Amino acid sequence: MPGYASWVYCTLGNAYASLGDFNKAIEYHTQHLAIAKEVGDRAGEVIAYGSLGNAYQSQGDFSKAIECWTWRQSHLVFVRLRFGRWGQEGQEKGQR
């Protein structure tokens, strides 16, 4: 069930970002990232880092945004090669 929880945190982070509450968005995206790492969901990690980068950019913290996006970009290729376009799709098809 932890994988499901990570997506709930992702959705909550996106909702708070839409409301302009970037501190809360960062809090939820950080939770998403922690769970994705814990369960080995590499695609979830890529998505969480992208979302964190967007939230940091919206706060004006460009160095943290760049750090998150750089991590995301360096791992995005791995996720696409290993699992297909977005990871979960490939996992559902049994590609590992």
C-alpha positions, 0 to 999 in steps of 0.5 A: 500500500505504500506505493498508493500513499505516494501517489496520494501525497503527489496529488495533494502536493499538486493541489497545494501548488495550484492554490499557491501554497508552495511550502505545503506543496513541497512538504507533500512532494517530499513525502511522495519522494520518500515513499517512492524511494522506500518502495523502489519506485524509480518512476515515482522518484522522477515525478516527485523530483520534477514536482519539487523542482516546479514548487521551488521555482514558484517560490523563487528558489532557483538553485533547489529547482535546478538541483531537483530538475537535474536529478530528474533529467539524469534518471528520466532516461533510465526510467524510460529505457527500463520501463517504457514511457513512464515507468508504471505503464512498463511495470503493469506490462511486466517489463522489469 
